Amino acid sequence: MILVNKLTKKKIAHLGLVKGSCIRAKHLGHDIANGIKALFGGEPTRYSEMIHEARAVATKRMVENANELGADAVVNICYSSTAVKAGSAEVMVYGMAIKFLK
């Protein structure tokens, strides 16, 4: 499929869906600390760090997948996360790999 991108006026080819995912688990000590913090309010920073790290790894894996296809870019990127089991979460990222044509 060849389309003309309305923003760049370049012809592009869709190479297909690319994705990456990562599962991270929290440390028991951090879990206890975040539980105590939840009693008093505030951001559970260890959980935020865990999700941020998982997002970075998942994005890196998606980019590797796109490079395997010879893509120039990935567009329409979406992230999702879900609890796998108590204390762990999966972050999934996916998008459309494209190649710019001459």
PyMOL CGO cylinders between C-alpha atoms (Angstrom):
from pymol import cmd
from pymol.cgo import CYLINDER

trace = [
    CYLINDER, 0.00, 0.00, 0.00, 1.38, 3.39, -0.99, 0.3, 1, 1, 1, 1, 1, 1,
    CYLINDER, 1.38, 3.39, -0.99, -0.09, 6.58, 0.45, 0.3, 1, 1, 1, 1, 1, 1,
    CYLINDER, -0.09, 6.58, 0.45, 0.87, 10.23, 0.37, 0.3, 1, 1, 1, 1, 1, 1,
    CYLINDER, 0.87, 10.23, 0.37, 1.38, 11.69, 3.82, 0.3, 1, 1, 1, 1, 1, 1,
    CYLINDER, 1.38, 11.69, 3.82, -0.65, 14.92, 4.06, 0.3, 1, 1, 1, 1, 1, 1,
    CYLINDER, -0.65, 14.92, 4.06, 1.86, 16.59, 6.38, 0.3, 1, 1, 1, 1, 1, 1,
    CYLINDER, 1.86, 16.59, 6.38, 5.12, 15.86, 4.59, 0.3, 1, 1, 1, 1, 1, 1,
    CYLINDER, 5.12, 15.86, 4.59, 3.77, 15.38, 1.06, 0.3, 1, 1, 1, 1, 1, 1,
    CYLINDER, 3.77, 15.38, 1.06, 5.95, 12.26, 0.86, 0.3, 1, 1, 1, 1, 1, 1,
    CYLINDER, 5.95, 12.26, 0.86, 4.88, 8.89, -0.43, 0.3, 1, 1, 1, 1, 1, 1,
    CYLINDER, 4.88, 8.89, -0.43, 4.96, 6.23, 2.23, 0.3, 1, 1, 1, 1, 1, 1,
    CYLINDER, 4.96, 6.23, 2.23, 4.55, 2.49, 2.36, 0.3, 1, 1, 1, 1, 1, 1,
    CYLINDER, 4.55, 2.49, 2.36, 2.99, 0.78, 5.36, 0.3, 1, 1, 1, 1, 1, 1,
    CYLINDER, 2.99, 0.78, 5.36, 5.22, -2.10, 6.41, 0.3, 1, 1, 1, 1, 1, 1,
    CYLINDER, 5.22, -2.10, 6.41, 2.94, -3.47, 9.09, 0.3, 1, 1, 1, 1, 1, 1,
    CYLINDER, 2.94, -3.47, 9.09, 2.29, -3.46, 12.80, 0.3, 1, 1, 1, 1, 1, 1,
    CYLINDER, 2.29, -3.46, 12.80, 5.32, -3.44, 15.10, 0.3, 1, 1, 1, 1, 1, 1,
    CYLINDER, 5.32, -3.44, 15.10, 5.23, -4.01, 18.82, 0.3, 1, 1, 1, 1, 1, 1,
    CYLINDER, 5.23, -4.01, 18.82, 7.24, -4.36, 21.97, 0.3, 1, 1, 1, 1, 1, 1,
    CYLINDER, 7.24, -4.36, 21.97, 6.40, -5.44, 25.48, 0.3, 1, 1, 1, 1, 1, 1,
    CYLINDER, 6.40, -5.44, 25.48, 8.02, -5.73, 28.87, 0.3, 1, 1, 1, 1, 1, 1,
    CYLINDER, 8.02, -5.73, 28.87, 6.95, -7.23, 32.18, 0.3, 1, 1, 1, 1, 1, 1,
    CYLINDER, 6.95, -7.23, 32.18, 8.35, -5.75, 35.37, 0.3, 1, 1, 1, 1, 1, 1,
    CYLINDER, 8.35, -5.75, 35.37, 7.88, -6.84, 38.98, 0.3, 1, 1, 1, 1, 1, 1,
    CYLINDER, 7.88, -6.84, 38.98, 8.22, -4.64, 42.03, 0.3, 1, 1, 1, 1, 1, 1,
    CYLINDER, 8.22, -4.64, 42.03, 10.58, -5.39, 44.87, 0.3, 1, 1, 1, 1, 1, 1,
    CYLINDER, 10.58, -5.39, 44.87, 8.91, -6.58, 48.10, 0.3, 1, 1, 1, 1, 1, 1,
    CYLINDER, 8.91, -6.58, 48.10, 10.65, -3.89, 50.14, 0.3, 1, 1, 1, 1, 1, 1,
    CYLINDER, 10.65, -3.89, 50.14, 9.43, -1.22, 47.73, 0.3, 1, 1, 1, 1, 1, 1,
    CYLINDER, 9.43, -1.22, 47.73, 5.94, -2.70, 47.90, 0.3, 1, 1, 1, 1, 1, 1,
    CYLINDER, 5.94, -2.70, 47.90, 5.86, -2.34, 51.67, 0.3, 1, 1, 1, 1, 1, 1,
    CYLINDER, 5.86, -2.34, 51.67, 7.21, 1.23, 51.49, 0.3, 1, 1, 1, 1, 1, 1,
    CYLINDER, 7.21, 1.23, 51.49, 4.61, 2.18, 48.86, 0.3, 1, 1, 1, 1, 1, 1,
    CYLINDER, 4.61, 2.18, 48.86, 1.87, 0.61, 51.00, 0.3, 1, 1, 1, 1, 1, 1,
    CYLINDER, 1.87, 0.61, 51.00, 2.86, 2.82, 53.92, 0.3, 1, 1, 1, 1, 1, 1,
    CYLINDER, 2.86, 2.82, 53.92, 3.05, 5.85, 51.63, 0.3, 1, 1, 1, 1, 1, 1,
    CYLINDER, 3.05, 5.85, 51.63, -0.47, 5.08, 50.36, 0.3, 1, 1, 1, 1, 1, 1,
    CYLINDER, -0.47, 5.08, 50.36, -1.78, 5.49, 53.90, 0.3, 1, 1, 1, 1, 1, 1,
    CYLINDER, -1.78, 5.49, 53.90, -0.59, 9.10, 53.98, 0.3, 1, 1, 1, 1, 1, 1,
    CYLINDER, -0.59, 9.10, 53.98, -1.11, 10.02, 50.35, 0.3, 1, 1, 1, 1, 1, 1,
    CYLINDER, -1.11, 10.02, 50.35, 1.36, 10.93, 47.62, 0.3, 1, 1, 1, 1, 1, 1,
    CYLINDER, 1.36, 10.93, 47.62, 2.77, 9.36, 44.52, 0.3, 1, 1, 1, 1, 1, 1,
    CYLINDER, 2.77, 9.36, 44.52, 4.06, 5.79, 44.83, 0.3, 1, 1, 1, 1, 1, 1,
    CYLINDER, 4.06, 5.79, 44.83, 7.38, 6.67, 43.18, 0.3, 1, 1, 1, 1, 1, 1,
    CYLINDER, 7.38, 6.67, 43.18, 8.69, 3.10, 43.01, 0.3, 1, 1, 1, 1, 1, 1,
    CYLINDER, 8.69, 3.10, 43.01, 5.66, 2.06, 40.95, 0.3, 1, 1, 1, 1, 1, 1,
    CYLINDER, 5.66, 2.06, 40.95, 6.11, 5.07, 38.69, 0.3, 1, 1, 1, 1, 1, 1,
    CYLINDER, 6.11, 5.07, 38.69, 9.78, 4.16, 38.18, 0.3, 1, 1, 1, 1, 1, 1,
    CYLINDER, 9.78, 4.16, 38.18, 8.86, 0.54, 37.46, 0.3, 1, 1, 1, 1, 1, 1,
    CYLINDER, 8.86, 0.54, 37.46, 6.33, 1.54, 34.78, 0.3, 1, 1, 1, 1, 1, 1,
    CYLINDER, 6.33, 1.54, 34.78, 8.71, 4.14, 33.30, 0.3, 1, 1, 1, 1, 1, 1,
    CYLINDER, 8.71, 4.14, 33.30, 11.47, 1.49, 32.96, 0.3, 1, 1, 1, 1, 1, 1,
    CYLINDER, 11.47, 1.49, 32.96, 9.05, -1.01, 31.44, 0.3, 1, 1, 1, 1, 1, 1,
    CYLINDER, 9.05, -1.01, 31.44, 7.83, 1.61, 28.94, 0.3, 1, 1, 1, 1, 1, 1,
    CYLINDER, 7.83, 1.61, 28.94, 11.42, 2.40, 27.89, 0.3, 1, 1, 1, 1, 1, 1,
    CYLINDER, 11.42, 2.40, 27.89, 12.26, -1.29, 27.36, 0.3, 1, 1, 1, 1, 1, 1,
    CYLINDER, 12.26, -1.29, 27.36, 9.02, -1.94, 25.46, 0.3, 1, 1, 1, 1, 1, 1,
    CYLINDER, 9.02, -1.94, 25.46, 9.66, 1.07, 23.20, 0.3, 1, 1, 1, 1, 1, 1,
    CYLINDER, 9.66, 1.07, 23.20, 13.20, -0.11, 22.50, 0.3, 1, 1, 1, 1, 1, 1,
    CYLINDER, 13.20, -0.11, 22.50, 11.87, -3.54, 21.50, 0.3, 1, 1, 1, 1, 1, 1,
    CYLINDER, 11.87, -3.54, 21.50, 9.27, -1.96, 19.20, 0.3, 1, 1, 1, 1, 1, 1,
    CYLINDER, 9.27, -1.96, 19.20, 11.98, 0.12, 17.49, 0.3, 1, 1, 1, 1, 1, 1,
    CYLINDER, 11.98, 0.12, 17.49, 14.09, -3.03, 17.04, 0.3, 1, 1, 1, 1, 1, 1,
    CYLINDER, 14.09, -3.03, 17.04, 11.08, -4.73, 15.45, 0.3, 1, 1, 1, 1, 1, 1,
    CYLINDER, 11.08, -4.73, 15.45, 10.63, -1.75, 13.10, 0.3, 1, 1, 1, 1, 1, 1,
    CYLINDER, 10.63, -1.75, 13.10, 14.33, -1.80, 12.17, 0.3, 1, 1, 1, 1, 1, 1,
    CYLINDER, 14.33, -1.80, 12.17, 14.04, -5.48, 11.26, 0.3, 1, 1, 1, 1, 1, 1,
    CYLINDER, 14.04, -5.48, 11.26, 11.40, -4.48, 8.69, 0.3, 1, 1, 1, 1, 1, 1,
    CYLINDER, 11.40, -4.48, 8.69, 13.57, -1.65, 7.33, 0.3, 1, 1, 1, 1, 1, 1,
    CYLINDER, 13.57, -1.65, 7.33, 11.20, 1.07, 8.57, 0.3, 1, 1, 1, 1, 1, 1,
    CYLINDER, 11.20, 1.07, 8.57, 12.04, 4.76, 8.53, 0.3, 1, 1, 1, 1, 1, 1,
    CYLINDER, 12.04, 4.76, 8.53, 9.50, 5.61, 11.23, 0.3, 1, 1, 1, 1, 1, 1,
    CYLINDER, 9.50, 5.61, 11.23, 6.74, 4.32, 13.45, 0.3, 1, 1, 1, 1, 1, 1,
    CYLINDER, 6.74, 4.32, 13.45, 3.46, 6.25, 13.54, 0.3, 1, 1, 1, 1, 1, 1,
    CYLINDER, 3.46, 6.25, 13.54, 0.22, 6.00, 15.52, 0.3, 1, 1, 1, 1, 1, 1,
    CYLINDER, 0.22, 6.00, 15.52, 2.00, 4.67, 18.60, 0.3, 1, 1, 1, 1, 1, 1,
    CYLINDER, 2.00, 4.67, 18.60, -0.19, 3.41, 21.45, 0.3, 1, 1, 1, 1, 1, 1,
    CYLINDER, -0.19, 3.41, 21.45, 0.78, 2.24, 24.93, 0.3, 1, 1, 1, 1, 1, 1,
    CYLINDER, 0.78, 2.24, 24.93, -1.17, 0.00, 27.27, 0.3, 1, 1, 1, 1, 1, 1,
    CYLINDER, -1.17, 0.00, 27.27, -0.43, -1.61, 30.59, 0.3, 1, 1, 1, 1, 1, 1,
    CYLINDER, -0.43, -1.61, 30.59, -2.00, -4.34, 32.62, 0.3, 1, 1, 1, 1, 1, 1,
    CYLINDER, -2.00, -4.34, 32.62, -1.38, -6.15, 35.87, 0.3, 1, 1, 1, 1, 1, 1,
    CYLINDER, -1.38, -6.15, 35.87, -0.03, -9.64, 35.17, 0.3, 1, 1, 1, 1, 1, 1,
    CYLINDER, -0.03, -9.64, 35.17, -0.25, -10.76, 38.77, 0.3, 1, 1, 1, 1, 1, 1,
    CYLINDER, -0.25, -10.76, 38.77, 0.06, -9.11, 42.15, 0.3, 1, 1, 1, 1, 1, 1,
    CYLINDER, 0.06, -9.11, 42.15, 3.22, -7.03, 42.12, 0.3, 1, 1, 1, 1, 1, 1,
    CYLINDER, 3.22, -7.03, 42.12, 3.95, -7.10, 38.39, 0.3, 1, 1, 1, 1, 1, 1,
    CYLINDER, 3.95, -7.10, 38.39, 2.74, -5.29, 35.29, 0.3, 1, 1, 1, 1, 1, 1,
    CYLINDER, 2.74, -5.29, 35.29, 3.16, -5.56, 31.54, 0.3, 1, 1, 1, 1, 1, 1,
    CYLINDER, 3.16, -5.56, 31.54, 3.60, -2.56, 29.28, 0.3, 1, 1, 1, 1, 1, 1,
    CYLINDER, 3.60, -2.56, 29.28, 2.78, -3.05, 25.60, 0.3, 1, 1, 1, 1, 1, 1,
    CYLINDER, 2.78, -3.05, 25.60, 3.50, -0.55, 22.83, 0.3, 1, 1, 1, 1, 1, 1,
    CYLINDER, 3.50, -0.55, 22.83, 2.54, -0.87, 19.20, 0.3, 1, 1, 1, 1, 1, 1,
    CYLINDER, 2.54, -0.87, 19.20, 2.41, 1.24, 16.08, 0.3, 1, 1, 1, 1, 1, 1,
    CYLINDER, 2.41, 1.24, 16.08, 2.53, 1.21, 12.28, 0.3, 1, 1, 1, 1, 1, 1,
    CYLINDER, 2.53, 1.21, 12.28, 5.96, 0.90, 10.68, 0.3, 1, 1, 1, 1, 1, 1,
    CYLINDER, 5.96, 0.90, 10.68, 6.37, 3.04, 7.56, 0.3, 1, 1, 1, 1, 1, 1,
    CYLINDER, 6.37, 3.04, 7.56, 8.98, 3.54, 4.85, 0.3, 1, 1, 1, 1, 1, 1,
    CYLINDER, 8.98, 3.54, 4.85, 9.39, 6.80, 2.94, 0.3, 1, 1, 1, 1, 1, 1,
    CYLINDER, 9.39, 6.80, 2.94, 9.42, 6.30, -0.82, 0.3, 1, 1, 1, 1, 1, 1,
    CYLINDER, 9.42, 6.30, -0.82, 11.08, 8.46, -3.46, 0.3, 1, 1, 1, 1, 1, 1,
]
cmd.load_cgo(trace, "trace")
